[in-house]
Amino acid sequence: MKQDKGFTLLELLIVITLIAIVFSIGGFVFINNIKSMFSFSSELNNSTVQLSFINQLTAQLFFKIRKKV
């Protein structure tokens, strides 16, 4: 009498292949998210620099007006 208590080699190879495919797709998605995050961070830094420049320019232009009030 033969007892089947384990998996065959083919079943294990199929499962390992499917897991590898899922992780490779997930890796590409993760890498693309990291790239877009760095791009967004760069745009946010540029906006911050522009706003701080405008803020300083406005403060210097209206410094005399605030002093009189």
Secondary structure by P-SEA (a helix, b strand, c coil): ccccccccaaaaaaaaaaaaaaaaaaaaaaaaaaaaaaaaaaaaaaaaaaaaaaaaaaaaaaaaaaaac
